[in-house]
Amino acid sequence: MAPTFDHPGEQAAADPIKLLAIRETPLSVDEVFRAVGDDASGGTTLFVGTVRDHDGGADVEGLGYSCHPSAGAELRRVAEKVVANHPVRALAAVHRVGDLRVGDIAVVVAVSCAHRAEAFEACRKLIDDLKHEVPIWKHQTFSDGTEEWVGAC
């Protein structure tokens, strides 16, 4: 059967943004995955960002995330831009703020599309733009007692 793209499931959904949040509480991969469930989607891409034990050659003890009051609105703007430029059926993104330990989940994003290549591309754009455009800052503490602020914007 030849591929056809006139089926409604091949296009972006009317309201594909299912979940957007910035939270002080632990994040759930299952919640984000459930949020992007869509019967017309053949591909779902999920990215989980965790706190690693090193950065720039130094051992990381922990970190804290803080955000500007506009972060929620900026997260929505980023999500809307991804939806406008990709055939997204469902999209979700949550980012944690507060103090985190090595191994904790800092961010979870997911995108469902009719096809896997579209889902990968849209999810990559979502996490990259979130990291570059949403005003969330990371304060890292290193094992040698030094610390640094890393700006997302």
C-alpha positions in Angstrom: 0.0 0.0 0.0 1.4 3.4 -1.0 1.8 5.9 1.9 -0.9 8.5 2.1 -0.8 11.7 4.1 -4.4 12.8 3.8 -5.5 10.8 6.9 -6.2 13.0 9.9 -3.7 11.0 11.9 -0.9 12.2 9.6 -1.4 15.8 10.5 -0.7 17.6 13.8 -3.4 17.3 16.4 -5.7 20.3 17.0 -4.4 20.8 20.6 -1.3 18.7 21.0 0.2 20.4 24.1 -0.9 18.0 26.8 1.3 18.8 29.8 3.7 21.6 30.6 5.0 22.2 34.1 7.8 23.5 36.3 7.7 21.7 39.6 9.5 21.5 42.9 8.5 17.9 43.4 10.1 14.8 41.8 9.2 14.2 38.2 7.5 11.1 36.8 8.6 9.6 33.5 5.4 7.6 33.4 3.2 10.7 33.8 4.9 12.4 30.8 4.7 9.2 28.7 1.0 8.8 29.5 0.4 12.4 28.6 1.6 11.9 25.0 -0.3 8.7 24.4 -2.1 9.0 21.0 -3.7 6.3 18.9 -2.7 8.1 15.7 1.0 8.2 16.6 3.4 5.6 15.4 6.4 7.2 17.1 6.9 8.6 20.6 10.3 10.1 21.6 11.0 10.7 25.3 14.0 12.4 26.7 15.0 12.2 30.4 17.7 14.6 31.7 19.3 13.5 35.0 21.8 15.1 37.3 25.2 13.6 36.5 28.1 13.2 38.9 30.6 15.4 36.9 30.8 18.5 34.8 33.8 20.1 33.1 36.2 17.7 34.7 35.0 18.3 38.3 32.9 16.0 40.5 29.4 17.3 41.1 28.0 16.9 44.6 24.5 18.3 43.8 22.7 21.2 42.2 19.8 23.5 42.5 17.6 24.8 39.7 15.8 28.1 40.0 13.7 29.9 37.4 12.4 33.3 36.5 8.6 33.9 37.1 8.2 34.0 33.3 9.6 30.5 32.9 6.2 28.8 32.6 5.1 31.2 29.8 8.4 30.8 28.0 8.0 27.0 28.2 4.6 27.3 26.6 6.1 29.6 23.9 8.8 27.0 23.1 6.2 24.2 23.0 3.9 26.2 20.7 6.9 26.9 18.4 7.7 23.2 18.1 4.0 22.4 17.5 3.8 25.1 14.8 6.9 23.6 12.9 6.4 19.9 13.3 3.4 17.5 12.8 3.0 16.9 16.6 0.1 14.8 17.8 1.0 15.2 21.5 3.7 17.0 23.5 4.7 17.2 27.1 7.5 18.9 29.1 8.2 19.1 32.8 11.3 20.6 34.5 12.2 20.5 38.1 13.4 23.3 40.3 14.9 23.2 43.8 17.7 21.1 45.2 18.5 17.8 43.3 21.0 15.1 44.0 23.1 13.1 41.5 20.8 10.7 39.7 17.6 12.8 40.2 15.5 13.6 37.2 15.8 17.3 36.2 13.7 17.3 33.0 11.4 15.1 31.0 10.1 15.9 27.5 8.1 13.8 25.1 6.6 14.1 21.7 4.3 11.8 19.7 4.0 12.1 15.9 2.6 9.8 13.2 6.1 8.7 12.3 9.3 8.1 14.3 11.6 10.5 12.4 9.2 13.4 13.0 9.0 12.5 16.7 12.8 12.4 17.1 13.2 15.7 15.3 10.4 17.5 17.3 11.6 16.1 20.6 15.2 17.2 19.9 14.0 20.7 19.1 11.8 20.8 22.2 14.6 19.9 24.6 17.2 22.1 22.8 15.0 25.1 22.8 13.8 24.6 26.4 17.5 24.5 27.5 18.4 27.6 25.5 15.3 29.8 25.8 13.5 29.0 29.1 14.9 31.1 32.0 15.9 28.2 34.3 19.3 28.4 35.9 21.5 25.7 37.4 23.7 26.2 40.5 26.2 23.4 40.7 28.2 22.4 43.9 31.4 20.5 43.3 33.2 18.1 45.7 36.1 20.5 46.1 33.8 23.1 47.6 33.6 25.3 44.5 30.4 26.2 42.8 29.1 27.8 39.6 25.9 29.1 38.1 25.0 28.0 34.7 22.4 30.0 32.8 20.0 28.4 30.4 19.4 31.6 28.5 
